Amino acid sequence: MDRSKDDVQLQRLAQKHRDCEERLAALAARRFPTEQERYEETTLKKLKLKIKDEMESIHRHRAEPAGRNG
């Protein structure tokens, strides 16, 4: 993937990560969350971690020396 595609992908992932954080904050503010809201919270936490892993993977790929395809 070239650098500009990486940048676009990172921006998209960062926005998704922020969206998850915002929704998680809203759910955390609920005093008595429903079962569905607790499930959503768990799902969002997993998604947020997956997104973070994808972002870190792009950063690692960028840090590899040129010409190395391991």
Buried (B, 14 or more C-beta within 10 A) or exposed (E): EEEEEBEEBBEEBEEBBEBBEEBBEEBEEEEEBEEEEEEBBEEBEEBBEBBBEBBEEBEEEEEEEEEEEE
